[in-house]
Amino acid sequence: MGTVKHSEIASENIGEKRTRYLTHTKNLMVAVIDFHDGPTSEPDEPHSHPHEQVSYVAEGEIIFFLDGNPTHLVSGDMFTVPSNVLHSVQLLTEHVRLVDSFNPIREDFLSE
């Protein structure tokens, strides 16, 4: 594992104007997600997963919804998501970058 340079990681399209790149160890995953489709009038569809998540808002501004409760976040803020709790984001700026950490790793994010 070791050092990972952004220029050496292939980005994956995860939606129109949304990309993700990631790295991981056996038990921890970090994913950088770039949204270029904001601002949005509604939040993304809520979802949940068994993984614990800690996220850093690296760029932009969002409303983060945890179990339906909204919180306004800007660059430099962080949020946490416990296992199996519904959560979502609404983009308030054209570009948003989130740095998400997951434990255990998100096997569903790994390419075949």
N, C-alpha and C positions, 0 to 999 in steps of 0.2 A: 504494500500500500504506500505509505509515505507521502511525498509531495505530489500535489495535483495542480497543474497549471490550467487556467481557464481556456487558453488557446489549444490545449490538447484534449479537451473534453467535448464530445459531440453533444450539441443541444438537441432536445427532442421537442417536436411540436406537440402540445397537449390540448390545443384548441386554436381557434382563429385568433391570431395575434398574441398567443401565449406559448412560452417555451420554458423548458426545465432542463437543468443539468445537475448531476449529483455525483457524490462519492460516498463510500461507506466502508466500515470495518465489519467484523462479524456481528456486532450488536448495535451499532449506531450508524445512522444515515443522515447526511446533510444534503438538502436539495435547494437549489436556487431557482426561484420561479419568477420569470419576468412577464408581467401583464402589460400589454400595449393597447388595450381596448377600453380604457376608461375615459372619462368617468362613466359609470353605469347608473341607471335609474333604479335598479333593484339589486339586492344581493344575489350572489351565486346560490344555486340550490344547496341547502344544508346537507351535510354528509357526516358520517362518523366512521371510525376505524378502531381496531383494538390497540393501536400503537399510541404511546404517549408522545406528545408533540410540544416542542418549544420553538417559537418563531420570532424572528427579528425583522422589523420593518426597515429595510436598508434604504429604500427610496420611496417617495410618494406618501399618500394619505389614504386611509381606509376607514370604514366602519367594520369592526370585527364583531361577529355575533357568536356568543357562546350560549348554547341552550336557549336561544331566542333573545338573549339580553345583549343590546348593542353597546359598544365602546368605541369612541373616536380615537384613532391612533395615527401618529405621524412618524416620519423618519426618526429612528433612534429608539422607538418604543418596542416593547416585546409583549408576547402573549403566550399563555400555556393552554393546552388542551388535554384533559384527562382521557383515558381510554373510554371509547364507546359513548362519547358525548357529542351531540349534534353541534356543528359549527359551520360558519360561512364568513365570507367577506364581501363587502361592497366597495368598489373602487371609486375614489373621489378625485383622483388625478389621472391624467392621460397615461402615465407610466407608473407602475408600482413594482418594486422588487422585494420579495420576501425570501428570507433565508430560514428554511424549515429544518429542524432536527427531529428525528424519529428514533424511538427505541420500542421494540426491536426494529430492524430494518424493514422497509416496505418492499416485500418481495414483488408486489404488484407493480412497482415502479421499474423493476429490472427488465431489460430487453432480453428477448429470447436469443 
